[in-house]
Amino acid sequence: MRYQLEGLVAAVHSPFNHEGNLDTSAVEAQASQLAANGVAAAFVCGTTGECSSMTTAERIALTDAWVRVTRGSTLKVVAHVGSACQADAMVLARSAQKCGAHAISAVAPSYLKPASVADLVGFMAPVAAAAPELPFYYYDIPPLTGVSLGMVSFLELAAERIPQLAGIKYSNPDLPQLLECLNHSSAAFDILFGIDEALLASLAFGVRGAVGSSYNFAAPIYNRLITAFKSGDLATARLEQAQSVRIIRLLARHGYMAAAKHLMALLGAPVGSVRSPLRSMDDKSKASIEQELHETGLWQAIQA
């Protein structure tokens, strides 16, 4: 049976306290905000969650917290278990299944890289096998990993080695390949789109679920975009997509990850700052963001 995630999946921030330590007490506010804004699932400990700056123990603790807080709600939890170390990824996968996550995902190792699709599948198959009861999504993000391999070929080969292969978290700017993946085997796999600024284009291709960082704080924009698209109102859908591009570019000017975390605090779900090597924001930058949000009308646009 095909496993599918529909709607918005927020790539959630990992919350840190003033000392830079993991603060799982913040998860409840994060989850409440996502649920209130109609988000379907949380993608935990991914790129937005600064997974590469976290220990394995911290990632296990944070995934556990998300599963515990969301138990009994409609919000699903996808645990990112990717690591440069296959053994660590397998530990994370086992833990995700044990605590009750709904699915797992893993990014390619990006220091010593797989040179072929066969090498990539060879790395991922034992990771997925460590959580045999959970749907598995490969996390394709070539701009960050430097691993750029054919994803249709991956689906073909991985289907033979990974019984619970659900599909791909596709954070890849290659839109023609996105269409090829969606059409592969009569859409037997779930392709989750991962570039927020191009969500509208992906909907036109047939995408039904999307994972992104800006769904944490701008879900109302994307909900309006999706509603407009489904009703055939492309003019409104384009305007909402343009709003999302504006807010992402605004935050990027101040260091996207830290700025996005500051915006979460403004919205009532504080998640602390970023870890090194990312740079934290100073008070001047924070004030500038708040001023720009209000002057441009973007603050009103992200309200439900």
C-alpha positions in Angstrom: 0.0 0.0 0.0 1.3 3.4 -0.9 2.1 5.7 2.0 1.4 9.4 1.4 1.7 12.6 3.3 -0.6 15.4 2.0 -0.5 19.1 2.7 2.2 21.0 4.5 5.0 19.3 6.5 7.0 21.7 8.6 10.7 21.1 8.8 10.8 22.1 12.4 13.5 24.0 14.3 15.4 22.3 17.1 14.9 24.4 20.2 17.9 25.5 22.2 18.0 27.5 25.5 20.2 30.5 26.3 23.1 28.2 27.0 22.7 26.5 23.6 21.5 23.3 25.1 18.5 21.3 23.7 15.2 22.5 25.2 12.5 19.9 24.6 10.0 21.9 26.7 9.6 24.2 23.7 8.1 21.5 21.5 4.6 21.8 22.9 4.3 25.4 21.8 5.8 24.5 18.4 3.3 21.7 17.9 0.4 23.8 19.0 1.3 26.5 16.5 1.6 24.0 13.6 -1.8 22.3 14.5 -3.5 25.7 14.7 -2.2 26.6 11.3 -3.4 23.3 9.6 0.1 21.8 9.2 -0.1 18.0 8.6 3.2 16.8 10.0 6.5 17.8 11.6 9.8 16.8 10.0 12.1 16.6 13.0 15.9 16.9 13.1 16.4 17.8 9.4 18.4 20.7 7.8 16.2 23.3 9.5 16.6 21.4 12.7 20.4 21.8 12.4 20.8 18.0 12.7 24.5 18.1 11.7 25.2 20.3 14.8 23.4 17.9 17.2 24.5 14.7 18.9 22.8 11.4 18.3 21.5 11.5 21.9 20.0 14.9 21.4 18.3 13.9 18.1 16.8 10.8 19.9 15.5 13.0 22.8 14.0 15.6 20.4 12.2 13.0 18.3 10.9 11.4 21.4 9.6 14.7 22.6 7.8 15.4 19.4 6.1 12.0 19.4 5.1 12.4 23.0 3.7 15.9 22.6 1.7 15.0 19.4 0.4 11.6 20.5 -3.4 11.6 20.1 -3.4 14.6 17.7 -3.6 14.7 13.9 0.0 15.9 13.6 2.3 13.3 12.2 6.0 13.0 13.0 8.6 12.2 10.4 12.0 11.6 12.0 15.1 12.5 10.0 17.7 9.9 10.8 20.4 10.7 8.2 24.0 10.8 9.2 27.5 10.6 7.7 27.9 7.5 9.9 25.6 4.6 8.8 25.7 3.0 12.2 24.5 6.3 13.9 21.7 6.5 11.2 20.6 3.0 12.1 20.5 3.8 15.8 18.3 6.8 15.1 16.0 4.8 12.8 15.6 2.1 15.5 14.8 4.8 18.1 12.3 6.5 15.8 10.4 3.2 15.3 10.5 2.4 19.0 9.1 5.8 20.1 6.3 5.8 17.6 7.3 8.1 14.8 5.1 7.8 11.7 7.9 7.7 9.1 11.7 8.2 8.7 13.8 10.0 6.2 17.6 10.1 5.6 19.9 12.4 3.7 23.0 11.1 1.8 26.4 11.2 3.5 28.0 14.4 2.2 31.7 14.2 3.2 32.6 10.8 1.8 29.9 10.7 -0.9 28.2 7.8 -2.7 29.5 7.8 -6.3 26.5 6.0 -7.9 22.9 5.2 -7.3 23.9 1.7 -6.3 26.3 3.1 -3.7 23.5 5.4 -2.4 21.0 2.5 -2.1 23.7 0.4 -0.5 24.1 3.0 2.2 20.3 3.6 2.7 19.0 0.0 2.7 20.5 -1.0 6.1 19.2 2.4 7.6 15.7 1.7 6.4 15.9 -1.9 7.5 16.7 -0.8 11.1 13.1 0.5 11.2 11.2 -2.0 9.1 7.7 -0.9 10.2 8.2 2.7 9.1 7.8 4.2 5.7 11.1 5.5 4.4 11.8 8.6 2.4 15.2 9.4 0.8 16.0 13.1 1.4 17.5 14.5 -1.8 19.1 17.9 -1.3 22.0 18.2 -3.8 22.7 21.9 -3.1 23.8 21.0 0.4 25.1 17.5 0.1 26.8 17.7 -3.3 25.2 14.3 -4.1 23.4 14.7 -7.4 22.2 11.3 -8.7 19.3 10.2 -10.8 16.2 10.0 -8.7 14.2 7.8 -11.0 17.0 5.3 -11.1 17.1 5.5 -7.3 13.4 4.7 -7.1 13.8 1.8 -9.4 16.8 0.3 -7.5 15.7 1.2 -4.0 12.3 -0.4 -4.5 14.2 -3.8 -4.8 16.2 -3.2 -1.6 13.9 -1.2 0.7 10.5 -2.9 1.1 9.0 0.1 2.9 10.3 2.8 0.5 7.6 5.5 0.5 9.3 8.0 -1.8 11.6 11.0 -1.8 11.8 14.3 0.1 12.7 16.2 -3.0 14.6 19.4 -2.1 16.1 19.6 -5.6 15.8 22.5 -8.0 15.7 20.1 -11.0 11.9 20.4 -11.8 12.0 18.2 -15.0 13.3 15.4 -12.9 10.6 16.1 -10.3 8.0 15.5 -13.0 9.8 12.3 -14.0 9.7 11.0 -10.4 6.0 11.9 -10.1 5.2 9.9 -13.2 7.4 6.9 -12.3 5.5 3.6 -12.0 2.1 5.5 -12.3 2.9 7.6 -9.3 3.6 4.6 -7.0 5.8 6.7 -4.8 5.2 9.8 -2.7 7.3 12.7 -3.8 7.3 15.5 -1.2 8.5 18.8 -2.6 11.1 20.7 -0.6 11.5 24.1 -2.1 9.0 26.4 -0.5 9.5 29.3 -3.0 8.3 27.1 -5.9 5.4 25.2 -4.2 3.0 26.5 -6.8 5.0 25.1 -9.7 5.1 21.7 -7.9 1.4 21.7 -7.4 0.9 22.1 -11.2 3.1 19.0 -11.6 0.9 17.0 -9.3 2.7 17.2 -5.9 0.3 16.7 -3.0 2.7 17.1 0.0 5.5 19.5 0.7 8.2 19.8 3.4 9.6 23.2 4.2 11.1 25.4 6.9 8.8 28.4 6.2 5.7 26.3 6.9 6.6 26.8 10.6 5.8 30.5 10.4 4.0 31.2 7.1 1.6 28.3 6.8 -1.4 30.7 6.4 0.2 32.0 3.2 0.6 28.5 1.7 -2.8 27.3 2.8 -4.3 30.2 0.9 -2.0 29.4 -2.1 -3.2 25.8 -2.1 -6.8 26.7 -1.7 -6.6 29.2 -4.6 -4.8 26.6 -6.8 -7.4 24.0 -6.2 -10.2 26.4 -7.0 -8.5 27.4 -10.3 -7.7 30.9 -9.1 -4.1 31.0 -10.3 -3.8 34.8 -10.0 -4.4 34.6 -6.2 -2.1 31.6 -6.0 0.7 33.5 -7.7 0.2 36.5 -5.4 0.5 34.2 -2.3 3.6 32.5 -3.7 5.1 35.9 -4.3 4.4 36.8 -0.6 6.3 33.7 0.5 9.3 34.5 -1.7 9.3 38.0 -0.2 9.4 36.8 3.4 12.0 34.2 2.7 14.2 36.8 1.0 13.7 39.2 3.9 14.9 36.6 6.4 17.8 35.5 4.2 19.2 39.0 4.2 19.7 38.6 7.9 20.9 35.0 7.9 17.9 32.8 7.2 18.1 30.2 9.9 18.7 32.6 12.8 16.1 35.1 11.4 13.5 32.3 11.1 14.1 31.3 14.7 13.6 34.9 15.8 10.3 35.1 13.8 9.2 32.0 15.7 9.7 33.8 19.0 7.7 36.8 17.7 4.9 34.3 16.9 4.8 32.9 20.4 6.8 29.7 19.9 10.4 30.6 20.9 13.0 28.1 19.8 16.2 30.0 20.8 19.1 30.8 18.5 21.3 28.8 16.2 24.4 26.7 16.9 27.9 27.4 15.5 28.9 27.5 12.7 25.7 29.5 12.0 25.8 33.0 13.3 23.3 34.4 15.8 21.5 37.7 15.3 22.2 40.9 17.1 19.5 43.2 18.5 19.8 45.6 15.6 19.1 42.9 13.0 16.1 41.6 15.1 14.7 45.1 15.3 15.2 45.6 11.5 13.3 42.3 10.7 10.4 43.3 12.9 10.2 46.7 11.3 10.4 45.3 7.7 7.7 42.7 8.5 5.2 45.4 9.5 6.1 48.0 6.9 5.8 45.5 4.0 2.5 43.9 5.3 4.2 40.5 5.6 3.4 40.3 9.3 -0.3 40.5 8.4 0.1 38.0 5.6 1.4 35.3 8.0 -1.5 35.6 10.4 -4.1 32.8 10.2 
